[in-house]
Amino acid sequence: MKRLANILLILMVVVAAAHPGFAQDENQGFILSDDQANALALINEIRKDPLAYAEKIGYDRETLRRDLPWLVDILDKGLHGCSPSEALSNLAQEKNSLAQQNVIEEAGSQDEGEPVKIPFGSDLALTGEMGGVVSFYSFMPPDFAWEIVIRNQFEQELKPDIQTPLCILNPGFDSMGLSMRGGRNEVGGEEKNAYFTTICFASSRLKAEAQVLNMVNQVRFNPDSIEAYMGVSLFKFLNYDFASVSEWFWLYPPLWDSANLPPLFENPALQESARCRVTGLVNPDALSLQEMDSTPLKCKIHEGTEESFAHTMVRPDATSDYLSTMIFTSLLGGELMSPLKKGAIFSIGTNEGGVGIVFSQGKDRREQAGVVLHARVSPVDDLLQVDDLSPAEAPDSARAHIYGVVFSDTNDDKVYSPGEGKKGIAVNVFRQSDNILVNRSFTDASGYFSASLESDLEYRFEISSGETQVSFLKVVEKSLFLPVDLSSQ
């Protein structure tokens, strides 16, 4: 007991920040150590049933549900587990080494405005990091140290006033990597044994994929933004051809009434389908279309699905911001020139989508990228569900879903553009009638956030970034796209 009383826990890093220096991999042959496997299992146990673990460590279920109304759905329903990632574990090991050398940069010290050149396929939309140093006398089992760090992080995420992105209870994460290193740590002038721990989390979605879907929703919300992305209006793009413009108005009358085009909410199953589809289109040798479309998942996912495809060359030094702009304009241009195909961007009545981007090397050895956008109709309650493959049923009209983008309009074109998104921003939504916080979400690297709200009520949105504070009232009657320009405040 005396030894336990001398345990000192110092949280070194609890930060959700982009770490583009790793690529997605299939983790073939990757084996976790026993203590890593146990730590992963504990985190997934918490994600599966947060209230059960909270109760185990002394919390009251109903008190948590009352104090954290914005987190109730996650507490009640739990989250999918995270898979182990070799790339993330290598990144965690590098971070741990830096921690021992006391050279970890403080959260937010990186200049977000400076473009970062990244390897293709490695700049992810959502990443996070947590960890700590556990100091002790003599000996402590590694599993005990892991549990101290994980429990402390979990308790931080249960604080009602938390204003930093979540890690353990973040629904966007689907993979993680862990690292533990033994060493010595000086505490209060006394040197002790210590475990240095770091856990890195990530989503599988590329930043460019998230940015493309943001732009799709910007165009669906405001068709005039076509000019901002293409450099010319639709009329000029169609070469002043009155017949072509008339055809657009005839085929897509709701396009000019944004109230009839709901946002496409990101669906991981559709994203998986889109990636598989574009792999077969860009690199047929890697995956034939027959193989791809023969699986039950792909057959099911394609029922009632609209699709758009684009294929373009890319510069070797292209950033995610440049890449997503080029891919989207190619996708948009192809759909504008072929209205009879009725692609996914302007599909009427669809409410969820998935963007898949795949990189390959052309015959001239130049890098190229292909993108597929899938869109379909789904019950409102099933939006954003990984395993949603069931046939569409009647939407739940009592709920409205918000697809939001927080950005700073640096180029002054009045619309969201890649590179303008603000990451790690807390978006708090209060029910105006009783001032209860009903939703709190955090933006990813593309500026995206989401909220599920009871419809036909008035809400107060509060968003802050540094010294910029944004607050506004909005009556939410149905699912909508909500762009928030911090520079206009």
ChimeraX attribute file (.defattr): number of C-alpha atoms within 10 A of each C-alpha:
attribute: neighborCount
match mode: 1-to-1
recipient: residues
	/A:1	5
	/A:2	7
	/A:3	11
	/A:4	10
	/A:5	8
	/A:6	11
	/A:7	17
	/A:8	16
	/A:9	16
	/A:10	15
	/A:11	15
	/A:12	18
	/A:13	21
	/A:14	20
	/A:15	20
	/A:16	25
	/A:17	22
	/A:18	21
	/A:19	19
	/A:20	17
	/A:21	14
	/A:22	17
	/A:23	15
	/A:24	18
	/A:25	11
	/A:26	9
	/A:27	12
	/A:28	8
	/A:29	7
	/A:30	12
	/A:31	12
	/A:32	17
	/A:33	11
	/A:34	11
	/A:35	18
	/A:36	21
	/A:37	14
	/A:38	16
	/A:39	22
	/A:40	22
	/A:41	15
	/A:42	18
	/A:43	20
	/A:44	20
	/A:45	17
	/A:46	22
	/A:47	24
	/A:48	20
	/A:49	17
	/A:50	24
	/A:51	23
	/A:52	16
	/A:53	18
	/A:54	19
	/A:55	12
	/A:56	10
	/A:57	11
	/A:58	8
	/A:59	15
	/A:60	13
	/A:61	16
	/A:62	10
	/A:63	9
	/A:64	19
	/A:65	16
	/A:66	11
	/A:67	16
	/A:68	21
	/A:69	16
	/A:70	22
	/A:71	21
	/A:72	17
	/A:73	13
	/A:74	17
	/A:75	23
	/A:76	15
	/A:77	13
	/A:78	19
	/A:79	23
	/A:80	18
	/A:81	20
	/A:82	22
	/A:83	16
	/A:84	21
	/A:85	25
	/A:86	24
	/A:87	20
	/A:88	25
	/A:89	23
	/A:90	16
	/A:91	21
	/A:92	25
	/A:93	22
	/A:94	13
	/A:95	23
	/A:96	25
	/A:97	19
	/A:98	13
	/A:99	21
	/A:100	19
	/A:101	9
	/A:102	10
	/A:103	10
	/A:104	14
	/A:105	11
	/A:106	10
	/A:107	11
	/A:108	11
	/A:109	7
	/A:110	11
	/A:111	7
	/A:112	15
	/A:113	9
	/A:114	8
	/A:115	13
	/A:116	14
	/A:117	14
	/A:118	17
	/A:119	16
	/A:120	21
	/A:121	18
	/A:122	19
	/A:123	27
	/A:124	26
	/A:125	27
	/A:126	26
	/A:127	26
	/A:128	23
	/A:129	24
	/A:130	23
	/A:131	28
	/A:132	26
	/A:133	29
	/A:134	26
	/A:135	26
	/A:136	23
	/A:137	15
	/A:138	9
	/A:139	10
	/A:140	17
	/A:141	9
	/A:142	19
	/A:143	15
	/A:144	12
	/A:145	25
	/A:146	27
	/A:147	15
	/A:148	17
	/A:149	23
	/A:150	22
	/A:151	19
	/A:152	16
	/A:153	21
	/A:154	21
	/A:155	12
	/A:156	15
	/A:157	20
	/A:158	18
	/A:159	12
	/A:160	14
	/A:161	10
	/A:162	12
	/A:163	16
	/A:164	16
	/A:165	25
	/A:166	25
	/A:167	24
	/A:168	24
	/A:169	23
	/A:170	20
	/A:171	17
	/A:172	22
	/A:173	23
	/A:174	18
	/A:175	18
	/A:176	24
	/A:177	25
	/A:178	29
	/A:179	24
	/A:180	23
	/A:181	16
	/A:182	15
	/A:183	13
	/A:184	15
	/A:185	19
	/A:186	11
	/A:187	12
	/A:188	6
	/A:189	7
	/A:190	7
	/A:191	13
	/A:192	17
	/A:193	16
	/A:194	25
	/A:195	23
	/A:196	27
	/A:197	30
	/A:198	29
	/A:199	29
	/A:200	28
	/A:201	29
	/A:202	27
	/A:203	20
	/A:204	19
	/A:205	26
	/A:206	22
	/A:207	25
	/A:208	28
	/A:209	27
	/A:210	25
	/A:211	30
	/A:212	29
	/A:213	24
	/A:214	28
	/A:215	25
	/A:216	23
	/A:217	27
	/A:218	23
	/A:219	25
	/A:220	28
	/A:221	23
	/A:222	18
	/A:223	18
	/A:224	15
	/A:225	21
	/A:226	23
	/A:227	16
	/A:228	16
	/A:229	21
	/A:230	17
	/A:231	12
	/A:232	13
	/A:233	17
	/A:234	21
	/A:235	14
	/A:236	12
	/A:237	17
	/A:238	16
	/A:239	11
	/A:240	12
	/A:241	12
	/A:242	11
	/A:243	10
	/A:244	18
	/A:245	18
	/A:246	12
	/A:247	14
	/A:248	19
	/A:249	13
	/A:250	10
	/A:251	13
	/A:252	16
	/A:253	12
	/A:254	17
	/A:255	20
	/A:256	16
	/A:257	13
	/A:258	16
	/A:259	14
	/A:260	14
	/A:261	24
	/A:262	22
	/A:263	28
	/A:264	29
	/A:265	26
	/A:266	24
	/A:267	23
	/A:268	22
	/A:269	20
	/A:270	28
	/A:271	24
	/A:272	20
	/A:273	25
	/A:274	28
	/A:275	22
	/A:276	21
	/A:277	27
	/A:278	26
	/A:279	26
	/A:280	19
	/A:281	21
	/A:282	23
	/A:283	16
	/A:284	11
	/A:285	10
	/A:286	10
	/A:287	16
	/A:288	15
	/A:289	16
	/A:290	9
	/A:291	10
	/A:292	17
	/A:293	18
	/A:294	11
	/A:295	11
	/A:296	9
	/A:297	14
	/A:298	20
	/A:299	12
	/A:300	16
	/A:301	22
	/A:302	18
	/A:303	12
	/A:304	14
	/A:305	19
	/A:306	21
	/A:307	21
	/A:308	21
	/A:309	23
	/A:310	22
	/A:311	19
	/A:312	16
	/A:313	17
	/A:314	20
	/A:315	11
	/A:316	13
	/A:317	13
	/A:318	17
	/A:319	19
	/A:320	26
	/A:321	19
	/A:322	16
	/A:323	22
	/A:324	25
	/A:325	20
	/A:326	20
	/A:327	25
	/A:328	23
	/A:329	18
	/A:330	18
	/A:331	25
	/A:332	24
	/A:333	18
	/A:334	16
	/A:335	20
	/A:336	22
	/A:337	14
	/A:338	12
	/A:339	15
	/A:340	11
	/A:341	13
	/A:342	17
	/A:343	23
	/A:344	25
	/A:345	26
	/A:346	24
	/A:347	23
	/A:348	21
	/A:349	16
	/A:350	22
	/A:351	23
	/A:352	24
	/A:353	30
	/A:354	28
	/A:355	29
	/A:356	26
	/A:357	27
	/A:358	23
	/A:359	20
	/A:360	16
	/A:361	14
	/A:362	13
	/A:363	7
	/A:364	6
	/A:365	8
	/A:366	12
	/A:367	16
	/A:368	18
	/A:369	22
	/A:370	24
	/A:371	29
	/A:372	28
	/A:373	31
	/A:374	32
	/A:375	32
	/A:376	24
	/A:377	22
	/A:378	22
	/A:379	17
	/A:380	22
	/A:381	17
	/A:382	18
	/A:383	20
	/A:384	19
	/A:385	13
	/A:386	15
	/A:387	11
	/A:388	17
	/A:389	17
	/A:390	11
	/A:391	12
	/A:392	14
	/A:393	12
	/A:394	9
	/A:395	13
	/A:396	12
	/A:397	15
	/A:398	13
	/A:399	17
	/A:400	20
	/A:401	24
	/A:402	18
	/A:403	21
	/A:404	23
	/A:405	28
	/A:406	27
	/A:407	25
	/A:408	22
	/A:409	19
	/A:410	15
	/A:411	10
	/A:412	11
	/A:413	12
	/A:414	13
	/A:415	23
	/A:416	30
	/A:417	25
	/A:418	21
	/A:419	24
	/A:420	23
	/A:421	26
	/A:422	22
	/A:423	25
	/A:424	27
	/A:425	24
	/A:426	20
	/A:427	23
	/A:428	21
	/A:429	24
	/A:430	19
	/A:431	18
	/A:432	16
	/A:433	10
	/A:434	8
	/A:435	11
	/A:436	16
	/A:437	20
	/A:438	19
	/A:439	20
	/A:440	22
	/A:441	22
	/A:442	24
	/A:443	23
	/A:444	26
	/A:445	27
	/A:446	31
	/A:447	28
	/A:448	27
	/A:449	22
	/A:450	21
	/A:451	18
	/A:452	18
	/A:453	21
	/A:454	17
	/A:455	18
	/A:456	14
	/A:457	15
	/A:458	16
	/A:459	25
	/A:460	19
	/A:461	19
	/A:462	16
	/A:463	19
	/A:464	14
	/A:465	15
	/A:466	6
	/A:467	6
	/A:468	10
	/A:469	11
	/A:470	16
	/A:471	13
	/A:472	10
	/A:473	14
	/A:474	11
	/A:475	12
	/A:476	18
	/A:477	17
	/A:478	18
	/A:479	23
	/A:480	22
	/A:481	23
	/A:482	18
	/A:483	20
	/A:484	20
	/A:485	20
	/A:486	19
	/A:487	11
	/A:488	10
	/A:489	10
